[in-house]
Structures are given as C-alpha cells and as structure tokens.
Amino acid sequence: MLALFSLLTTLPAVLALHLLEPELVLPGFSVLLFVEAGFAVIAARLIHIPDNADNITLWDLAGGFTLIGCAAIVFGEPDQAALFLTEQGGPRPETRP
C-alpha cells in the first residue's frame, strides 16, 4: 500500500512539472491529488476492510492525498489558482454593450 501511495503521489507531481507552466504547478498538483483522494474514497467504500486493520488502508491513502493537496494549496498563491481556473489562450473576446 505504501508503494502504491508513493507512486500515485510522485507520478502526478512529475507530470505536472513537465506539462504545466511553473506558476500553475501547485494548483494543478492539488487538483490532481483531490481527484485521487476521491477515487481512493470510492474504492474504500466498495472494498470493505475491517475497522481494526493493522496495515495502511485506502482511507489512509485518501487522507494522505487530501493532506498533501491542502498543503499544495497553502503554499501556492491565490493568483496562481485563479490562473489555473481561468481560460488560458488568446485574448478574450470583447463584449458589446
């Protein structure tokens, strides 16, 4: 489980570093981690593991993804998140009154 957690955390980080502009890496990484946390929660709901499990469970993975995603948001700046959520591309069309 720990190897899966490490792989699912580092793979999006490496992809984000190579595919996104530098100011968009932290917001993009946090969004990816929240999506992974959602998938881990869905998988944890479908796979029933006893509450007294001694090993790392899917619930632990979901919590770890959420924690790291929140840390990425905290370290990022609000204008970076705004850049990530706005449409990137050419100039915006002018609206006519």
Gaussian input, Z-matrix of N, CA and C with variables (Angstrom, degrees):
# hf/3-21g

backbone

0 1
 N
 C     1     B1
 C     2     B2     1     A1
 N     3     B3     2     A2     1     D1
 C     4     B4     3     A3     2     D2
 C     5     B5     4     A4     3     D3
 N     6     B6     5     A5     4     D4
 C     7     B7     6     A6     5     D5
 C     8     B8     7     A7     6     D6
 N     9     B9     8     A8     7     D7
 C    10    B10     9     A9     8     D8
 C    11    B11    10    A10     9     D9
 N    12    B12    11    A11    10    D10
 C    13    B13    12    A12    11    D11
 C    14    B14    13    A13    12    D12
 N    15    B15    14    A14    13    D13
 C    16    B16    15    A15    14    D14
 C    17    B17    16    A16    15    D15
 N    18    B18    17    A17    16    D16
 C    19    B19    18    A18    17    D17
 C    20    B20    19    A19    18    D18
 N    21    B21    20    A20    19    D19
 C    22    B22    21    A21    20    D20
 C    23    B23    22    A22    21    D21
 N    24    B24    23    A23    22    D22
 C    25    B25    24    A24    23    D23
 C    26    B26    25    A25    24    D24
 N    27    B27    26    A26    25    D25
 C    28    B28    27    A27    26    D26
 C    29    B29    28    A28    27    D27
 N    30    B30    29    A29    28    D28
 C    31    B31    30    A30    29    D29
 C    32    B32    31    A31    30    D30
 N    33    B33    32    A32    31    D31
 C    34    B34    33    A33    32    D32
 C    35    B35    34    A34    33    D33
 N    36    B36    35    A35    34    D34
 C    37    B37    36    A36    35    D35
 C    38    B38    37    A37    36    D36
 N    39    B39    38    A38    37    D37
 C    40    B40    39    A39    38    D38
 C    41    B41    40    A40    39    D39
 N    42    B42    41    A41    40    D40
 C    43    B43    42    A42    41    D41
 C    44    B44    43    A43    42    D42
 N    45    B45    44    A44    43    D43
 C    46    B46    45    A45    44    D44
 C    47    B47    46    A46    45    D45
 N    48    B48    47    A47    46    D46
 C    49    B49    48    A48    47    D47
 C    50    B50    49    A49    48    D48
 N    51    B51    50    A50    49    D49
 C    52    B52    51    A51    50    D50
 C    53    B53    52    A52    51    D51
 N    54    B54    53    A53    52    D52
 C    55    B55    54    A54    53    D53
 C    56    B56    55    A55    54    D54
 N    57    B57    56    A56    55    D55
 C    58    B58    57    A57    56    D56
 C    59    B59    58    A58    57    D57
 N    60    B60    59    A59    58    D58
 C    61    B61    60    A60    59    D59
 C    62    B62    61    A61    60    D60
 N    63    B63    62    A62    61    D61
 C    64    B64    63    A63    62    D62
 C    65    B65    64    A64    63    D63
 N    66    B66    65    A65    64    D64
 C    67    B67    66    A66    65    D65
 C    68    B68    67    A67    66    D66
 N    69    B69    68    A68    67    D67
 C    70    B70    69    A69    68    D68
 C    71    B71    70    A70    69    D69
 N    72    B72    71    A71    70    D70
 C    73    B73    72    A72    71    D71
 C    74    B74    73    A73    72    D72
 N    75    B75    74    A74    73    D73
 C    76    B76    75    A75    74    D74
 C    77    B77    76    A76    75    D75
 N    78    B78    77    A77    76    D76
 C    79    B79    78    A78    77    D77
 C    80    B80    79    A79    78    D78
 N    81    B81    80    A80    79    D79
 C    82    B82    81    A81    80    D80
 C    83    B83    82    A82    81    D81
 N    84    B84    83    A83    82    D82
 C    85    B85    84    A84    83    D83
 C    86    B86    85    A85    84    D84
 N    87    B87    86    A86    85    D85
 C    88    B88    87    A87    86    D86
 C    89    B89    88    A88    87    D87
 N    90    B90    89    A89    88    D88
 C    91    B91    90    A90    89    D89
 C    92    B92    91    A91    90    D90
 N    93    B93    92    A92    91    D91
 C    94    B94    93    A93    92    D92
 C    95    B95    94    A94    93    D93
 N    96    B96    95    A95    94    D94
 C    97    B97    96    A96    95    D95
 C    98    B98    97    A97    96    D96
 N    99    B99    98    A98    97    D97
 C   100   B100    99    A99    98    D98
 C   101   B101   100   A100    99    D99
 N   102   B102   101   A101   100   D100
 C   103   B103   102   A102   101   D101
 C   104   B104   103   A103   102   D102
 N   105   B105   104   A104   103   D103
 C   106   B106   105   A105   104   D104
 C   107   B107   106   A106   105   D105
 N   108   B108   107   A107   106   D106
 C   109   B109   108   A108   107   D107
 C   110   B110   109   A109   108   D108
 N   111   B111   110   A110   109   D109
 C   112   B112   111   A111   110   D110
 C   113   B113   112   A112   111   D111
 N   114   B114   113   A113   112   D112
 C   115   B115   114   A114   113   D113
 C   116   B116   115   A115   114   D114
 N   117   B117   116   A116   115   D115
 C   118   B118   117   A117   116   D116
 C   119   B119   118   A118   117   D117
 N   120   B120   119   A119   118   D118
 C   121   B121   120   A120   119   D119
 C   122   B122   121   A121   120   D120
 N   123   B123   122   A122   121   D121
 C   124   B124   123   A123   122   D122
 C   125   B125   124   A124   123   D123
 N   126   B126   125   A125   124   D124
 C   127   B127   126   A126   125   D125
 C   128   B128   127   A127   126   D126
 N   129   B129   128   A128   127   D127
 C   130   B130   129   A129   128   D128
 C   131   B131   130   A130   129   D129
 N   132   B132   131   A131   130   D130
 C   133   B133   132   A132   131   D131
 C   134   B134   133   A133   132   D132
 N   135   B135   134   A134   133   D133
 C   136   B136   135   A135   134   D134
 C   137   B137   136   A136   135   D135
 N   138   B138   137   A137   136   D136
 C   139   B139   138   A138   137   D137
 C   140   B140   139   A139   138   D138
 N   141   B141   140   A140   139   D139
 C   142   B142   141   A141   140   D140
 C   143   B143   142   A142   141   D141
 N   144   B144   143   A143   142   D142
 C   145   B145   144   A144   143   D143
 C   146   B146   145   A145   144   D144
 N   147   B147   146   A146   145   D145
 C   148   B148   147   A147   146   D146
 C   149   B149   148   A148   147   D147
 N   150   B150   149   A149   148   D148
 C   151   B151   150   A150   149   D149
 C   152   B152   151   A151   150   D150
 N   153   B153   152   A152   151   D151
 C   154   B154   153   A153   152   D152
 C   155   B155   154   A154   153   D153
 N   156   B156   155   A155   154   D154
 C   157   B157   156   A156   155   D155
 C   158   B158   157   A157   156   D156
 N   159   B159   158   A158   157   D157
 C   160   B160   159   A159   158   D158
 C   161   B161   160   A160   159   D159
 N   162   B162   161   A161   160   D160
 C   163   B163   162   A162   161   D161
 C   164   B164   163   A163   162   D162
 N   165   B165   164   A164   163   D163
 C   166   B166   165   A165   164   D164
 C   167   B167   166   A166   165   D165
 N   168   B168   167   A167   166   D166
 C   169   B169   168   A168   167   D167
 C   170   B170   169   A169   168   D168
 N   171   B171   170   A170   169   D169
 C   172   B172   171   A171   170   D170
 C   173   B173   172   A172   171   D171
 N   174   B174   173   A173   172   D172
 C   175   B175   174   A174   173   D173
 C   176   B176   175   A175   174   D174
 N   177   B177   176   A176   175   D175
 C   178   B178   177   A177   176   D176
 C   179   B179   178   A178   177   D177
 N   180   B180   179   A179   178   D178
 C   181   B181   180   A180   179   D179
 C   182   B182   181   A181   180   D180
 N   183   B183   182   A182   181   D181
 C   184   B184   183   A183   182   D182
 C   185   B185   184   A184   183   D183
 N   186   B186   185   A185   184   D184
 C   187   B187   186   A186   185   D185
 C   188   B188   187   A187   186   D186
 N   189   B189   188   A188   187   D187
 C   190   B190   189   A189   188   D188
 C   191   B191   190   A190   189   D189
 N   192   B192   191   A191   190   D190
 C   193   B193   192   A192   191   D191
 C   194   B194   193   A193   192   D192
 N   195   B195   194   A194   193   D193
 C   196   B196   195   A195   194   D194
 C   197   B197   196   A196   195   D195
 N   198   B198   197   A197   196   D196
 C   199   B199   198   A198   197   D197
 C   200   B200   199   A199   198   D198
 N   201   B201   200   A200   199   D199
 C   202   B202   201   A201   200   D200
 C   203   B203   202   A202   201   D201
 N   204   B204   203   A203   202   D202
 C   205   B205   204   A204   203   D203
 C   206   B206   205   A205   204   D204
 N   207   B207   206   A206   205   D205
 C   208   B208   207   A207   206   D206
 C   209   B209   208   A208   207   D207
 N   210   B210   209   A209   208   D208
 C   211   B211   210   A210   209   D209
 C   212   B212   211   A211   210   D210
 N   213   B213   212   A212   211   D211
 C   214   B214   213   A213   212   D212
 C   215   B215   214   A214   213   D213
 N   216   B216   215   A215   214   D214
 C   217   B217   216   A216   215   D215
 C   218   B218   217   A217   216   D216
 N   219   B219   218   A218   217   D217
 C   220   B220   219   A219   218   D218
 C   221   B221   220   A220   219   D219
 N   222   B222   221   A221   220   D220
 C   223   B223   222   A222   221   D221
 C   224   B224   223   A223   222   D222
 N   225   B225   224   A224   223   D223
 C   226   B226   225   A225   224   D224
 C   227   B227   226   A226   225   D225
 N   228   B228   227   A227   226   D226
 C   229   B229   228   A228   227   D227
 C   230   B230   229   A229   228   D228
 N   231   B231   230   A230   229   D229
 C   232   B232   231   A231   230   D230
 C   233   B233   232   A232   231   D231
 N   234   B234   233   A233   232   D232
 C   235   B235   234   A234   233   D233
 C   236   B236   235   A235   234   D234
 N   237   B237   236   A236   235   D235
 C   238   B238   237   A237   236   D236
 C   239   B239   238   A238   237   D237
 N   240   B240   239   A239   238   D238
 C   241   B241   240   A240   239   D239
 C   242   B242   241   A241   240   D240
 N   243   B243   242   A242   241   D241
 C   244   B244   243   A243   242   D242
 C   245   B245   244   A244   243   D243
 N   246   B246   245   A245   244   D244
 C   247   B247   246   A246   245   D245
 C   248   B248   247   A247   246   D246
 N   249   B249   248   A248   247   D247
 C   250   B250   249   A249   248   D248
 C   251   B251   250   A250   249   D249
 N   252   B252   251   A251   250   D250
 C   253   B253   252   A252   251   D251
 C   254   B254   253   A253   252   D252
 N   255   B255   254   A254   253   D253
 C   256   B256   255   A255   254   D254
 C   257   B257   256   A256   255   D255
 N   258   B258   257   A257   256   D256
 C   259   B259   258   A258   257   D257
 C   260   B260   259   A259   258   D258
 N   261   B261   260   A260   259   D259
 C   262   B262   261   A261   260   D260
 C   263   B263   262   A262   261   D261
 N   264   B264   263   A263   262   D262
 C   265   B265   264   A264   263   D263
 C   266   B266   265   A265   264   D264
 N   267   B267   266   A266   265   D265
 C   268   B268   267   A267   266   D266
 C   269   B269   268   A268   267   D267
 N   270   B270   269   A269   268   D268
 C   271   B271   270   A270   269   D269
 C   272   B272   271   A271   270   D270
 N   273   B273   272   A272   271   D271
 C   274   B274   273   A273   272   D272
 C   275   B275   274   A274   273   D273
 N   276   B276   275   A275   274   D274
 C   277   B277   276   A276   275   D275
 C   278   B278   277   A277   276   D276
 N   279   B279   278   A278   277   D277
 C   280   B280   279   A279   278   D278
 C   281   B281   280   A280   279   D279
 N   282   B282   281   A281   280   D280
 C   283   B283   282   A282   281   D281
 C   284   B284   283   A283   282   D282
 N   285   B285   284   A284   283   D283
 C   286   B286   285   A285   284   D284
 C   287   B287   286   A286   285   D285
 N   288   B288   287   A287   286   D286
 C   289   B289   288   A288   287   D287
 C   290   B290   289   A289   288   D288

   B1=1.4470
   B2=1.5250
   B3=1.3308
   B4=1.4603
   B5=1.5242
   B6=1.3225
   B7=1.4689
   B8=1.5269
   B9=1.3287
   B10=1.4624
   B11=1.5170
   B12=1.3295
   B13=1.4628
   B14=1.5303
   B15=1.3293
   B16=1.4632
   B17=1.5189
   B18=1.3167
   B19=1.4619
   B20=1.5173
   B21=1.3369
   B22=1.4621
   B23=1.5232
   B24=1.3237
   B25=1.4580
   B26=1.5164
   B27=1.3137
   B28=1.4622
   B29=1.5172
   B30=1.3183
   B31=1.4589
   B32=1.5312
   B33=1.3450
   B34=1.4711
   B35=1.5271
   B36=1.3288
   B37=1.4646
   B38=1.5162
   B39=1.3164
   B40=1.4623
   B41=1.5237
   B42=1.3225
   B43=1.4590
   B44=1.5270
   B45=1.3301
   B46=1.4660
   B47=1.5212
   B48=1.3089
   B49=1.4636
   B50=1.5169
   B51=1.3186
   B52=1.4563
   B53=1.5238
   B54=1.3165
   B55=1.4542
   B56=1.5237
   B57=1.3147
   B58=1.4637
   B59=1.5227
   B60=1.3196
   B61=1.4582
   B62=1.5235
   B63=1.3377
   B64=1.4749
   B65=1.5244
   B66=1.3174
   B67=1.4612
   B68=1.5268
   B69=1.3282
   B70=1.4604
   B71=1.5267
   B72=1.3364
   B73=1.4570
   B74=1.5270
   B75=1.3135
   B76=1.4757
   B77=1.5300
   B78=1.3483
   B79=1.4744
   B80=1.5253
   B81=1.3085
   B82=1.4626
   B83=1.5132
   B84=1.3263
   B85=1.4553
   B86=1.5207
   B87=1.3268
   B88=1.4613
   B89=1.5234
   B90=1.3265
   B91=1.4659
   B92=1.5253
   B93=1.3278
   B94=1.4659
   B95=1.5272
   B96=1.3150
   B97=1.4634
   B98=1.5220
   B99=1.3338
   B100=1.4640
   B101=1.5258
   B102=1.3269
   B103=1.4672
   B104=1.5298
   B105=1.3336
   B106=1.4587
   B107=1.5258
   B108=1.3208
   B109=1.4633
   B110=1.5194
   B111=1.3137
   B112=1.4609
   B113=1.5237
   B114=1.3387
   B115=1.4638
   B116=1.5249
   B117=1.3259
   B118=1.4637
   B119=1.5319
   B120=1.3284
   B121=1.4685
   B122=1.5223
   B123=1.3370
   B124=1.4683
   B125=1.5218
   B126=1.3336
   B127=1.4665
   B128=1.5238
   B129=1.3303
   B130=1.4623
   B131=1.5210
   B132=1.3247
   B133=1.4683
   B134=1.5277
   B135=1.3474
   B136=1.4663
   B137=1.5263
   B138=1.3381
   B139=1.4615
   B140=1.5253
   B141=1.3030
   B142=1.4618
   B143=1.5295
   B144=1.3306
   B145=1.4557
   B146=1.5265
   B147=1.3146
   B148=1.4749
   B149=1.5314
   B150=1.3288
   B151=1.4688
   B152=1.5236
   B153=1.3044
   B154=1.4574
   B155=1.5403
   B156=1.3162
   B157=1.4648
   B158=1.5280
   B159=1.3284
   B160=1.4621
   B161=1.5251
   B162=1.3036
   B163=1.4590
   B164=1.5239
   B165=1.3124
   B166=1.4666
   B167=1.5235
   B168=1.3282
   B169=1.4593
   B170=1.5275
   B171=1.3234
   B172=1.4680
   B173=1.5293
   B174=1.3231
   B175=1.4659
   B176=1.5260
   B177=1.3297
   B178=1.4636
   B179=1.5258
   B180=1.3315
   B181=1.4638
   B182=1.5308
   B183=1.3223
   B184=1.4627
   B185=1.5260
   B186=1.3250
   B187=1.4629
   B188=1.5133
   B189=1.3210
   B190=1.4606
   B191=1.5175
   B192=1.3399
   B193=1.4633
   B194=1.5196
   B195=1.3330
   B196=1.4644
   B197=1.5227
   B198=1.3145
   B199=1.4589
   B200=1.5321
   B201=1.3182
   B202=1.4609
   B203=1.5283
   B204=1.3386
   B205=1.4718
   B206=1.5175
   B207=1.3308
   B208=1.4687
   B209=1.5217
   B210=1.3256
   B211=1.4666
   B212=1.5249
   B213=1.3263
   B214=1.4661
   B215=1.5263
   B216=1.3230
   B217=1.4707
   B218=1.5260
   B219=1.3194
   B220=1.4613
   B221=1.5292
   B222=1.3380
   B223=1.4599
   B224=1.5242
   B225=1.3159
   B226=1.4554
   B227=1.5186
   B228=1.3034
   B229=1.4595
   B230=1.5233
   B231=1.3330
   B232=1.4665
   B233=1.5234
   B234=1.3261
   B235=1.4597
   B236=1.5203
   B237=1.3383
   B238=1.4578
   B239=1.5257
   B240=1.3138
   B241=1.4643
   B242=1.5200
   B243=1.3242
   B244=1.4562
   B245=1.5224
   B246=1.3337
   B247=1.4586
   B248=1.5242
   B249=1.3194
   B250=1.4560
   B251=1.5247
   B252=1.3227
   B253=1.4589
   B254=1.5171
   B255=1.3261
   B256=1.4580
   B257=1.5080
   B258=1.2967
   B259=1.4568
   B260=1.5198
   B261=1.3168
   B262=1.4553
   B263=1.5211
   B264=1.3034
   B265=1.4561
   B266=1.5131
   B267=1.2891
   B268=1.4564
   B269=1.5141
   B270=1.3146
   B271=1.4709
   B272=1.5187
   B273=1.3101
   B274=1.4563
   B275=1.5209
   B276=1.3187
   B277=1.4677
   B278=1.5241
   B279=1.3042
   B280=1.4684
   B281=1.5275
   B282=1.3125
   B283=1.4601
   B284=1.5159
   B285=1.2816
   B286=1.4737
   B287=1.5154
   B288=1.3232
   B289=1.4741
   B290=1.4946
   A1=110.55
   A2=116.26
   A3=119.87
   A4=111.31
   A5=116.81
   A6=120.17
   A7=110.38
   A8=117.35
   A9=120.99
   A10=110.68
   A11=116.90
   A12=121.22
   A13=110.98
   A14=116.46
   A15=120.58
   A16=111.28
   A17=116.53
   A18=120.52
   A19=111.80
   A20=116.64
   A21=120.17
   A22=112.72
   A23=118.43
   A24=121.29
   A25=111.48
   A26=117.94
   A27=120.16
   A28=112.69
   A29=118.86
   A30=120.69
   A31=112.47
   A32=119.87
   A33=118.29
   A34=112.96
   A35=117.33
   A36=119.61
   A37=110.79
   A38=117.41
   A39=121.02
   A40=110.46
   A41=117.07
   A42=120.18
   A43=111.67
   A44=116.64
   A45=120.25
   A46=110.90
   A47=117.54
   A48=120.29
   A49=112.11
   A50=116.85
   A51=120.37
   A52=113.64
   A53=118.07
   A54=120.72
   A55=114.55
   A56=117.91
   A57=120.85
   A58=111.34
   A59=114.91
   A60=120.10
   A61=108.57
   A62=118.16
   A63=120.17
   A64=114.46
   A65=118.38
   A66=118.74
   A67=112.99
   A68=117.57
   A69=120.97
   A70=113.26
   A71=117.69
   A72=120.62
   A73=111.41
   A74=118.88
   A75=120.22
   A76=112.91
   A77=119.50
   A78=117.15
   A79=112.89
   A80=116.94
   A81=119.61
   A82=112.26
   A83=116.46
   A84=121.39
   A85=110.72
   A86=117.16
   A87=119.64
   A88=111.55
   A89=117.26
   A90=120.03
   A91=110.31
   A92=116.94
   A93=120.31
   A94=111.78
   A95=117.02
   A96=119.57
   A97=112.11
   A98=117.46
   A99=119.15
   A100=110.91
   A101=117.44
   A102=120.48
   A103=110.08
   A104=116.69
   A105=119.97
   A106=111.45
   A107=116.97
   A108=119.97
   A109=110.61
   A110=117.01
   A111=120.57
   A112=112.19
   A113=116.38
   A114=119.72
   A115=111.45
   A116=117.19
   A117=120.40
   A118=110.67
   A119=117.53
   A120=120.81
   A121=110.46
   A122=116.82
   A123=119.84
   A124=110.36
   A125=116.42
   A126=119.83
   A127=111.10
   A128=117.64
   A129=120.56
   A130=111.43
   A131=117.21
   A132=120.02
   A133=111.30
   A134=116.27
   A135=119.85
   A136=112.20
   A137=116.99
   A138=121.54
   A139=107.27
   A140=116.64
   A141=120.79
   A142=109.75
   A143=115.70
   A144=122.69
   A145=107.09
   A146=118.49
   A147=120.00
   A148=111.26
   A149=115.38
   A150=120.79
   A151=112.63
   A152=117.72
   A153=120.13
   A154=112.27
   A155=117.20
   A156=120.87
   A157=109.81
   A158=115.93
   A159=120.90
   A160=112.31
   A161=117.79
   A162=121.66
   A163=110.86
   A164=115.23
   A165=121.08
   A166=108.11
   A167=116.46
   A168=121.16
   A169=109.75
   A170=114.81
   A171=119.59
   A172=111.38
   A173=116.98
   A174=119.60
   A175=110.51
   A176=116.55
   A177=120.33
   A178=110.96
   A179=116.03
   A180=119.75
   A181=111.06
   A182=116.56
   A183=120.08
   A184=110.56
   A185=116.98
   A186=120.15
   A187=112.01
   A188=117.37
   A189=120.91
   A190=111.93
   A191=117.30
   A192=120.19
   A193=111.03
   A194=116.20
   A195=119.65
   A196=111.29
   A197=117.20
   A198=121.27
   A199=111.47
   A200=117.06
   A201=120.06
   A202=110.44
   A203=117.26
   A204=120.20
   A205=111.91
   A206=117.26
   A207=120.51
   A208=111.18
   A209=117.30
   A210=120.37
   A211=110.58
   A212=117.52
   A213=119.96
   A214=111.26
   A215=116.72
   A216=119.73
   A217=110.20
   A218=117.36
   A219=120.86
   A220=110.86
   A221=116.65
   A222=119.76
   A223=112.94
   A224=117.58
   A225=121.08
   A226=110.41
   A227=115.95
   A228=120.53
   A229=109.27
   A230=118.10
   A231=120.32
   A232=113.68
   A233=117.84
   A234=118.61
   A235=111.81
   A236=117.42
   A237=120.22
   A238=110.42
   A239=116.77
   A240=120.18
   A241=110.62
   A242=117.38
   A243=120.67
   A244=110.91
   A245=117.12
   A246=120.43
   A247=111.16
   A248=116.59
   A249=120.53
   A250=111.02
   A251=117.16
   A252=120.78
   A253=113.58
   A254=118.10
   A255=119.90
   A256=109.69
   A257=114.55
   A258=119.77
   A259=109.68
   A260=116.35
   A261=121.51
   A262=108.10
   A263=116.62
   A264=119.46
   A265=110.07
   A266=114.87
   A267=121.52
   A268=111.77
   A269=115.23
   A270=118.90
   A271=111.16
   A272=114.96
   A273=120.37
   A274=109.84
   A275=116.38
   A276=118.41
   A277=110.69
   A278=114.18
   A279=118.99
   A280=109.13
   A281=115.10
   A282=119.56
   A283=109.01
   A284=115.05
   A285=119.12
   A286=109.37
   A287=115.83
   A288=118.43
   A289=113.27
   D1=-38.03
   D2=-179.78
   D3=-66.46
   D4=-37.30
   D5=177.26
   D6=-66.39
   D7=-39.14
   D8=176.77
   D9=-63.46
   D10=-43.90
   D11=177.97
   D12=-59.87
   D13=-44.35
   D14=-179.47
   D15=-64.66
   D16=-42.73
   D17=179.88
   D18=-65.40
   D19=-44.19
   D20=-178.58
   D21=-72.38
   D22=-16.21
   D23=176.81
   D24=-90.25
   D25=-42.20
   D26=-176.11
   D27=-79.44
   D28=-32.83
   D29=-178.99
   D30=-60.81
   D31=-48.44
   D32=176.43
   D33=-64.51
   D34=-32.37
   D35=179.04
   D36=-64.63
   D37=-43.84
   D38=179.56
   D39=-66.76
   D40=-42.38
   D41=177.92
   D42=-63.65
   D43=-41.26
   D44=179.77
   D45=-64.55
   D46=-38.04
   D47=179.21
   D48=-64.61
   D49=-34.78
   D50=-176.49
   D51=-89.13
   D52=-27.74
   D53=-173.27
   D54=-98.80
   D55=-25.17
   D56=-175.39
   D57=-106.34
   D58=158.54
   D59=173.63
   D60=-68.28
   D61=154.72
   D62=-174.41
   D63=-56.63
   D64=-36.67
   D65=-177.97
   D66=-76.65
   D67=-10.22
   D68=-179.17
   D69=-104.32
   D70=1.83
   D71=-175.46
   D72=-66.33
   D73=-49.86
   D74=-177.06
   D75=-64.98
   D76=-45.91
   D77=176.44
   D78=-62.99
   D79=-39.57
   D80=178.69
   D81=-66.01
   D82=-40.68
   D83=178.62
   D84=-64.22
   D85=-40.15
   D86=179.82
   D87=-67.23
   D88=-38.61
   D89=177.42
   D90=-63.95
   D91=-43.88
   D92=177.87
   D93=-60.61
   D94=-40.22
   D95=179.99
   D96=-68.77
   D97=-36.56
   D98=176.65
   D99=-66.90
   D100=-35.92
   D101=176.30
   D102=-65.81
   D103=-43.26
   D104=176.83
   D105=-62.57
   D106=-38.15
   D107=177.06
   D108=-63.04
   D109=-39.63
   D110=177.07
   D111=-62.48
   D112=-43.03
   D113=176.90
   D114=-64.60
   D115=-38.03
   D116=178.71
   D117=-65.79
   D118=-37.75
   D119=178.00
   D120=-66.34
   D121=-42.62
   D122=178.57
   D123=-62.57
   D124=-44.18
   D125=178.68
   D126=-64.76
   D127=-37.82
   D128=179.39
   D129=-67.11
   D130=-34.07
   D131=177.84
   D132=-70.90
   D133=-33.87
   D134=-178.71
   D135=-78.70
   D136=-34.28
   D137=-179.52
   D138=-100.50
   D139=111.53
   D140=-177.36
   D141=-87.55
   D142=116.14
   D143=177.53
   D144=-113.70
   D145=141.16
   D146=179.47
   D147=-57.50
   D148=149.07
   D149=-178.00
   D150=-66.57
   D151=-21.06
   D152=-177.25
   D153=-98.17
   D154=30.00
   D155=-179.67
   D156=-67.09
   D157=135.27
   D158=-178.74
   D159=-85.61
   D160=-21.71
   D161=-176.88
   D162=-90.90
   D163=176.17
   D164=176.30
   D165=-71.25
   D166=131.90
   D167=-179.29
   D168=-107.96
   D169=175.35
   D170=177.69
   D171=-65.42
   D172=-27.83
   D173=176.13
   D174=-65.32
   D175=-36.69
   D176=176.27
   D177=-65.16
   D178=-40.26
   D179=176.92
   D180=-61.97
   D181=-44.52
   D182=179.84
   D183=-61.66
   D184=-41.37
   D185=177.64
   D186=-65.66
   D187=-39.22
   D188=178.12
   D189=-65.57
   D190=-43.49
   D191=177.39
   D192=-61.39
   D193=-41.87
   D194=-179.97
   D195=-65.96
   D196=-42.69
   D197=179.53
   D198=-61.98
   D199=-45.72
   D200=-179.94
   D201=-68.19
   D202=-37.03
   D203=176.56
   D204=-63.47
   D205=-40.44
   D206=176.78
   D207=-65.75
   D208=-38.23
   D209=177.67
   D210=-64.73
   D211=-39.20
   D212=177.89
   D213=-64.38
   D214=-36.26
   D215=177.91
   D216=-69.02
   D217=-40.84
   D218=-178.50
   D219=-64.29
   D220=-41.24
   D221=-178.92
   D222=-75.88
   D223=-21.43
   D224=176.29
   D225=-79.66
   D226=164.14
   D227=178.52
   D228=-101.23
   D229=153.52
   D230=-177.85
   D231=-60.45
   D232=-34.48
   D233=179.56
   D234=-67.83
   D235=-27.47
   D236=175.97
   D237=-68.60
   D238=-40.49
   D239=177.43
   D240=-66.02
   D241=-37.20
   D242=177.24
   D243=-65.08
   D244=-38.90
   D245=176.31
   D246=-63.41
   D247=-38.23
   D248=-178.88
   D249=-67.84
   D250=-37.02
   D251=-175.71
   D252=-85.12
   D253=-19.04
   D254=178.37
   D255=-85.58
   D256=162.81
   D257=-178.17
   D258=-75.25
   D259=124.02
   D260=177.71
   D261=-93.27
   D262=137.56
   D263=179.05
   D264=156.10
   D265=-146.00
   D266=-177.18
   D267=-73.18
   D268=-175.61
   D269=179.45
   D270=-63.99
   D271=149.28
   D272=-179.92
   D273=-74.68
   D274=144.20
   D275=178.13
   D276=-68.86
   D277=143.10
   D278=-179.66
   D279=-78.15
   D280=140.55
   D281=176.94
   D282=-93.47
   D283=140.52
   D284=179.40
   D285=-96.50
   D286=138.98
   D287=-179.97
   D288=-69.92

